[in-house]
Amino acid sequence: MFQINRGSRRCEEQIKRPSRKAQNAAYGRRYPGLSVSRIPYPASRISHFCLLPFALCLLTCSSAFTAERPHLITRWENFTTANGMPDAKVFCVTVDGARVWAGTEDGLVLIENGKVAKVYKPADGLAHRVVMGIAVDHETGDLWIATFGGVSHLSGGHFENFANLTSGLLNDICYGIAVQGKFVWVATTAGISRYNQYTGEWTDWSEKSAPFREPWTYGVVPAPELGKVYFAMWGGGLIEYDDKQGYMKAYTDPDEEMEIVLFKNQGLLHIIVSGVAWNPSTRMVWASTYFGLSGYDGRNWHNYLTKDSGLASDFINAPKSRRNEVWACTDKGLSMLDYSTNTWVTYRPSKPPGQGNVAPGFSPARFSPARAPLRGCAEIPGAALKGGATTQRTEALQGEIEITWPDSKKQILSVPTTLAHNYTLNMDFQGEDIWVATAQGLSHGIREPQKETQLYANAGNHHRTGNIGHSQKGD
């Protein structure tokens, strides 16, 4: 650390060893009984003081990296037609405490104690077999269901149905639903409907009464902390409704370019918005599009594309957010961004031999304006399959976890279990676990801290080694 000019007489005098008498006089009282060979000399004391800050720096940096490591889902359990699901295609999932509700192409599914406990179909009173959205009224415990035949209200084991011809519902094709106190919001193909549970009154918004470029609505989420409600509009962008003022505001793509993004964070990425999520912790609203992910904090937009982030795909079906996390359900896996550290984690089945980044039997849907309204059925891979047949054996698949670090380097970890399919449509949280709706079943992702630690240890420390065999520089 220090360079000494040995040709200098002055330096030689400075490092000249003092006499024993001088040593005893200087250190005898502070180091009683200490042998001469162990008495610290001035040069040694300087080295110790210089090494101390360096050691502290290493300790701090090591602790900081450990804190940056994202939590991982290490085990997956899948529910398919092989273990009780009525259909392979799962469009939505909602957690209600220990119970989990899933909407499929052939009924509403209740999962309890790790197994399919009940399947509700039209014969049981459900409005339609295709279930696209589920909302729990936490005040009453009732369930509200958006279907392709109207809205179903499940209370006390009995169904009450609302259709266009028998109520004020705008349209029977319903994609999303949410409960906000006494109100039930419904996203339909003809606009937005709101039902007042106390009075039975319906209020509707369409392109004739609201700033909609297109009335087709895919999703709805209340933001009670702001007194607002947000809607995902196909071709209409992101709509914000103010409860107190009673007006709607549209957020659209500022450059109005359908194929390109001129400026990254200038506004909403695209007017084709497929889903919307609200994070009460950060007070941010997230919008998924078929061309990337957009987040809005009330002042600034935060946009993410595959080419400049760890996002698995720009084709996103739905977002979900909590704490410092935002999750994106894409056609190429499930991605999570920790935006406090700018670290991405993507979960997907491993690439089968000779195939691309898809699971067996899957051809990724490509965006087509003419086909987009069929999101509920025809766009979903395997929609033509009959009788709940599947095209893959998900239990035989292994998975991979791709971590994209803030420096854009990627690290791939192999795991023995994985999602039922890489085409993900919706998700929800259950404590530290997650539930994911996919094109070939419902997946339960379980976080196991001990296995997570072991997984990181087996893979090696990416930031220390810079190369663990599965690390690569991002594109």
C-alpha positions in Angstrom: 0.0 0.0 0.0 2.9 2.4 0.8 6.0 2.8 -1.3 9.2 3.6 0.6 12.3 5.0 -1.0 14.9 2.8 0.5 17.6 5.1 -0.8 16.5 7.9 1.5 18.3 8.2 4.8 15.3 9.9 6.3 13.0 7.0 5.5 15.5 4.6 6.9 15.5 6.5 10.2 11.7 6.4 10.3 11.5 2.7 10.0 14.6 2.0 12.2 13.6 -0.4 14.9 13.6 1.4 18.3 15.6 0.0 21.3 14.1 -2.4 23.8 14.3 0.3 26.5 12.4 2.7 24.3 9.8 0.1 23.5 9.2 -0.7 27.1 9.0 2.9 28.0 6.5 3.6 25.2 4.4 0.4 25.5 5.2 -1.3 28.7 2.2 0.1 30.6 -0.2 -0.6 27.8 1.0 -4.1 27.1 2.2 -5.5 30.4 3.9 -8.9 30.1 3.8 -8.8 26.3 6.9 -10.2 24.6 9.1 -7.9 22.5 8.4 -9.8 19.3 4.6 -9.1 19.7 4.8 -5.4 20.6 3.2 -3.4 17.7 5.6 -1.0 15.9 4.4 2.2 14.4 4.6 0.9 10.8 2.4 -2.1 11.8 -0.2 0.2 13.4 -0.4 2.2 10.2 -1.1 -0.9 8.2 -3.8 -2.1 10.6 -5.6 1.3 10.4 -5.4 1.3 6.6 -6.8 -2.3 6.3 -9.8 -1.6 8.6 -11.7 0.7 6.3 -11.0 -1.8 3.4 -12.4 -4.7 5.4 -15.5 -2.7 6.4 -16.0 -1.7 2.8 -15.9 -5.4 1.7 -18.4 -6.3 4.5 -20.8 -3.5 3.5 -20.7 -4.4 -0.2 -21.2 -8.1 0.5 -24.2 -7.3 2.7 -25.6 -4.9 0.1 -25.5 -7.6 -2.6 -27.1 -10.1 -0.4 -30.0 -7.7 0.2 -30.3 -7.1 -3.5 -30.9 -10.8 -4.3 -34.5 -11.3 -5.3 -36.7 -13.8 -3.6 -37.5 -16.8 -5.7 -40.3 -19.2 -6.3 -38.6 -22.5 -6.0 -41.4 -25.1 -6.3 -44.5 -25.4 -8.5 -47.6 -27.5 -8.1 -49.9 -27.7 -11.2 -53.6 -28.3 -11.4 -54.7 -29.7 -14.8 -57.4 -31.9 -16.2 -55.4 -34.8 -14.9 -56.2 -33.8 -11.3 -59.6 -32.3 -11.4 -59.7 -29.1 -13.5 -62.7 -29.0 -15.9 -60.6 -27.5 -18.7 -57.0 -26.9 -19.4 -57.4 -23.2 -20.2 -57.5 -21.0 -17.1 -58.3 -17.3 -17.7 -58.2 -15.9 -14.2 -57.4 -16.7 -10.6 -58.4 -15.0 -7.3 -57.2 -15.8 -3.8 -59.7 -15.6 -0.9 -57.8 -16.4 2.2 -57.1 -20.2 2.2 -59.4 -20.7 -0.7 -58.5 -20.1 -4.4 -61.0 -19.5 -7.2 -60.1 -20.1 -10.8 -62.0 -19.2 -14.0 -61.7 -21.6 -16.9 -63.3 -22.1 -20.3 -65.6 -24.7 -18.8 -66.6 -23.5 -15.3 -65.7 -21.9 -12.0 -63.3 -23.9 -9.9 -62.8 -23.8 -6.1 -59.5 -25.1 -4.7 -59.2 -25.9 -1.0 -56.6 -27.9 0.9 -54.5 -28.4 -2.1 -57.1 -30.0 -4.3 -60.1 -29.2 -6.6 -63.0 -29.1 -4.1 -65.8 -27.9 -6.4 -66.6 -27.0 -10.0 -69.5 -24.7 -10.8 -71.1 -24.9 -14.3 -74.3 -23.5 -15.9 -76.2 -26.5 -14.6 -75.4 -25.2 -11.1 -76.6 -21.8 -11.8 -73.5 -20.1 -13.3 -74.4 -17.6 -16.0 -72.0 -19.0 -18.6 -69.3 -21.7 -18.7 -66.5 -19.3 -19.8 -65.3 -17.4 -16.7 -63.1 -14.4 -17.3 -63.0 -12.5 -14.0 -63.6 -13.1 -10.3 -63.9 -10.6 -7.5 -64.4 -11.3 -3.7 -66.5 -8.9 -1.6 -64.5 -9.0 1.6 -67.3 -7.4 3.6 -69.8 -10.1 2.8 -67.7 -13.0 1.5 -69.8 -13.1 -1.6 -68.3 -13.8 -5.0 -68.9 -11.8 -8.2 -68.0 -13.5 -11.5 -67.6 -12.0 -15.0 -68.6 -14.5 -17.7 -69.3 -14.6 -21.4 -73.0 -14.7 -20.5 -73.3 -11.8 -18.0 -72.4 -11.4 -14.3 -73.0 -14.1 -11.7 -73.3 -13.3 -7.9 -72.6 -16.3 -5.7 -73.9 -15.8 -2.2 -74.6 -18.5 0.4 -74.2 -21.2 -2.3 -76.8 -19.7 -4.6 -76.3 -17.8 -7.9 -78.0 -14.6 -8.9 -77.4 -13.7 -12.6 -77.4 -10.3 -14.4 -77.7 -10.1 -18.2 -78.2 -7.3 -20.7 -81.8 -8.2 -21.3 -82.7 -8.6 -17.6 -80.7 -5.7 -16.0 -78.7 -2.6 -16.8 -75.6 -4.5 -17.8 -74.2 -3.0 -21.0 -73.2 -6.3 -22.6 -73.2 -10.0 -21.7 -69.5 -10.4 -22.8 -67.7 -9.5 -19.6 -63.9 -9.6 -19.1 -63.2 -8.1 -15.8 -64.9 -7.4 -12.5 -64.1 -5.6 -9.2 -65.8 -4.7 -5.9 -65.5 -1.3 -4.4 -67.6 -1.0 -1.3 -71.2 -1.0 -2.3 -70.3 -0.9 -6.0 -69.5 -3.7 -8.4 -67.6 -2.6 -11.5 -67.8 -4.7 -14.7 -65.6 -4.5 -17.8 -67.6 -5.4 -20.9 -67.2 -5.3 -24.7 -69.6 -2.3 -24.9 -68.1 -0.2 -22.1 -68.2 -0.1 -18.3 -71.1 -0.9 -16.0 -71.4 -0.2 -12.3 -73.9 -1.9 -10.0 -75.0 -0.4 -6.7 -75.6 -3.3 -4.3 -77.7 -1.2 -2.0 -80.1 0.3 -4.5 -79.9 -2.2 -7.3 -79.2 0.7 -9.7 -77.0 0.3 -12.8 -74.8 3.1 -14.3 -73.2 2.7 -17.6 -70.4 4.4 -19.6 -69.9 3.9 -23.3 -68.2 5.8 -26.2 -71.3 8.0 -26.2 -70.9 9.2 -22.6 -67.2 8.8 -21.9 -63.8 9.6 -23.5 -63.5 6.1 -25.1 -61.8 5.7 -28.5 -63.0 2.1 -28.3 -65.5 0.8 -25.7 -64.0 -2.7 -25.4 -62.9 -3.0 -21.8 -60.5 -5.7 -20.6 -59.9 -5.0 -16.9 -60.9 -2.8 -13.9 -59.2 -2.1 -10.6 -60.2 0.3 -7.8 -57.5 2.6 -6.2 -59.3 3.6 -3.0 -56.2 5.4 -1.6 -56.7 7.9 -4.5 -60.4 7.7 -4.7 -60.1 6.5 -8.3 -60.9 3.5 -10.5 -58.8 2.5 -13.5 -59.9 0.6 -16.6 -57.9 -1.2 -19.3 -59.3 -0.4 -22.7 -58.6 -2.3 -26.0 -57.8 0.5 -28.4 -58.7 3.2 -25.8 -55.7 3.2 -23.5 -55.9 3.5 -19.7 -59.0 5.2 -18.3 -59.0 7.0 -14.9 -62.3 7.6 -13.1 -62.4 10.1 -10.2 -65.0 9.1 -7.6 -65.5 12.5 -6.1 -65.5 14.5 -9.3 -67.4 11.9 -11.3 -65.3 12.4 -14.5 -63.1 10.2 -16.6 -59.7 10.9 -18.0 -58.0 8.9 -20.8 -54.3 8.2 -21.0 -53.3 7.2 -24.5 -50.1 6.8 -26.4 -48.7 10.3 -26.9 -46.9 9.6 -30.2 -50.0 7.7 -31.6 -47.6 5.3 -33.4 -48.9 1.8 -33.4 -45.7 0.1 -34.3 -42.9 2.1 -32.6 -42.1 3.9 -29.4 -40.5 7.2 -30.1 -39.6 8.2 -26.5 -39.4 5.6 -23.8 -41.1 7.3 -20.8 -43.2 9.9 -22.6 -46.5 8.3 -21.6 -48.5 5.1 -21.9 -46.7 2.7 -24.3 -49.6 1.7 -26.4 -53.4 2.2 -26.6 -54.0 -1.6 -26.7 -54.2 -2.1 -22.9 -54.9 -5.7 -21.9 -54.9 -5.4 -18.1 -54.5 -3.0 -15.1 -53.2 -3.3 -11.5 -53.0 -1.0 -8.5 -50.2 -1.0 -5.9 -51.4 0.7 -2.7 -47.9 0.6 -1.2 -46.2 2.7 -3.9 -49.4 4.3 -5.2 -48.6 3.3 -8.7 -50.9 2.0 -11.4 -49.6 -0.6 -13.9 -50.9 -1.2 -17.4 -50.1 -4.2 -19.5 -50.2 -3.8 -23.3 -49.4 -6.1 -26.2 -46.3 -4.0 -26.7 -44.7 -3.7 -23.3 -45.4 -2.7 -19.6 -46.3 0.8 -18.4 -46.3 2.2 -14.8 -47.6 5.6 -13.7 -46.9 7.2 -10.3 -49.1 10.2 -10.7 -46.3 12.3 -12.2 -44.1 10.2 -14.4 -44.4 7.1 -16.6 -42.1 4.1 -16.3 -42.0 1.9 -19.4 -40.4 -1.4 -20.0 -39.6 -3.3 -23.2 -37.9 -6.6 -23.8 -35.0 -4.9 -25.6 -34.0 -2.8 -22.6 -35.1 -4.9 -19.6 -35.5 -8.4 -18.4 -39.1 -8.6 -19.5 -39.8 -12.1 -21.0 -42.0 -10.7 -23.8 -43.7 -7.4 -24.8 -47.0 -9.4 -25.3 -48.5 -9.0 -21.8 -51.9 -10.3 -20.8 -52.1 -8.9 -17.2 -50.0 -7.2 -14.5 -50.1 -7.6 -10.7 -48.2 -5.5 -8.2 -47.4 -5.4 -4.5 -44.6 -3.9 -2.3 -41.7 -3.1 -4.7 -42.7 -5.8 -7.2 -44.6 -5.7 -10.4 -45.4 -9.0 -12.2 -46.2 -9.4 -15.9 -48.1 -12.4 -17.3 -46.7 -12.8 -20.8 -46.9 -15.3 -23.6 -43.3 -16.4 -22.9 -43.4 -16.8 -19.1 -44.0 -14.9 -15.9 -41.8 -11.9 -15.3 -41.2 -10.0 -12.0 -39.5 -6.6 -11.6 -38.2 -5.4 -8.3 -38.1 -1.7 -9.3 -36.3 -0.7 -6.2 -33.2 -2.5 -7.4 -34.1 -2.8 -11.1 -33.7 -6.6 -11.0 -35.9 -8.9 -13.1 -36.8 -12.6 -12.6 -38.6 -14.7 -15.2 -40.1 -18.1 -14.6 -40.8 -20.5 -17.5 -40.5 -24.1 -18.6 -37.1 -25.1 -19.9 -36.7 -25.0 -23.7 -37.5 -28.5 -25.0 -34.9 -30.0 -27.3 -35.0 -28.5 -30.8 -37.7 -25.9 -29.9 -37.7 -22.3 -29.0 -38.7 -20.6 -25.8 -42.1 -22.4 -25.6 -43.5 -25.5 -24.0 -44.5 -28.5 -26.2 -47.5 -28.2 -28.4 -47.7 -24.4 -28.2 -47.7 -21.8 -31.0 -47.5 -18.3 -29.5 -50.5 -16.1 -30.4 -49.6 -13.0 -32.4 -51.4 -9.8 -32.2 -54.1 -9.1 -34.8 -56.6 -6.3 -34.4 -59.2 -8.4 -36.0 -58.7 -11.3 -33.7 -58.0 -9.4 -30.4 -61.6 -9.3 -29.2 -61.5 -13.1 -29.1 -59.0 -12.9 -26.3 -61.3 -15.1 -24.2 -61.2 -18.1 -26.5 -59.6 -18.1 -29.9 -56.5 -16.3 -29.0 -55.6 -18.8 -26.3 -53.3 -21.6 -27.4 -55.0 -24.9 -27.7 -58.5 -23.3 -27.8 -59.5 -25.7 -30.5 -58.9 -28.7 -28.2 -62.0 -30.6 -27.1 -62.8 -32.5 -24.0 -60.1 -30.9 -21.9 -57.4 -32.6 -23.9 -53.9 -31.3 -23.4 -50.9 -31.2 -25.7 -48.1 -31.6 -23.1 -47.1 -33.4 -20.0 -46.4 -30.5 -17.6 -45.3 -32.8 -14.8 -42.4 -34.0 -17.0 -41.1 -30.5 -17.7 -38.3 -28.8 -15.8 -38.1 -25.1 -15.3 -35.7 -22.3 -15.5 -35.4 -19.0 -13.6 -33.8 -16.2 -15.5 -32.4 -13.3 -13.4 -31.5 -10.1 -15.1 -29.3 -8.0 -12.8 -29.1 -4.2 -12.8 -25.9 -4.4 -15.0 -28.0 -6.3 -17.7 -26.2 -9.5 -17.1 -28.4 -12.6 -17.1 -28.2 -15.6 -14.8 -30.2 -18.8 -15.5 -31.0 -21.2 -12.7 -32.4 -24.7 -13.3 -35.3 -26.0 -11.2 -37.0 -29.4 -11.2 -40.6 -28.0 -11.3 -42.1 -25.2 -13.4 -45.3 -23.5 -14.6 -47.9 -25.5 -16.3 -47.3 -23.5 -19.4 -45.3 -20.5 -20.5 -48.4 -18.7 -21.8 -49.6 -16.9 -18.6 -52.9 -15.0 -18.4 -53.4 -13.9 -14.8 -52.1 -14.3 -11.3 -52.7 -13.5 -7.6 -50.8 -13.5 -4.3 -51.3 -15.8 -1.3 -48.8 -14.7 1.3 -45.4 -15.3 -0.2 -46.9 -17.9 -2.7 -48.4 -17.0 -6.0 -51.1 -18.6 -8.2 -50.8 -18.3 -12.0 -53.5 -18.9 -14.7 -51.9 -20.5 -17.8 -53.0 -21.9 -21.1 -52.6 -25.4 -19.8 -53.6 -25.3 -16.2 -53.4 -23.5 -12.9 -50.0 -23.2 -11.2 -49.2 -22.7 -7.6 -45.8 -21.2 -7.0 -44.3 -21.8 -3.6 -41.4 -19.9 -2.0 -39.1 -22.0 0.1 -36.3 -19.8 1.7 -34.0 -22.7 2.5 -34.2 -24.0 -1.1 -33.8 -20.4 -2.3 -30.5 -20.1 -0.4 -29.3 -23.4 -1.6 -30.2 -22.5 -5.2 -28.1 -19.4 -5.0 -25.3 -21.2 -3.3 -25.2 -24.0 -6.0 -25.3 -21.5 -8.8 -22.4 -19.4 -7.3 -22.3 -15.7 -6.7 -22.9 -14.0 -10.0 -21.4 -10.7 -9.0 -18.3 -12.1 -7.4 -17.4 -14.6 -10.2 -18.8 -12.9 -13.2 -19.2 -16.3 -14.9 -21.1 -19.3 -13.5 -21.6 -21.2 -16.7 -25.2 -20.0 -17.1 -24.5 -16.2 -17.0 -24.6 -14.1 -20.1 -24.7 -10.5 -21.1 -28.1 -9.1 -22.0 -28.8 -8.1 -25.5 
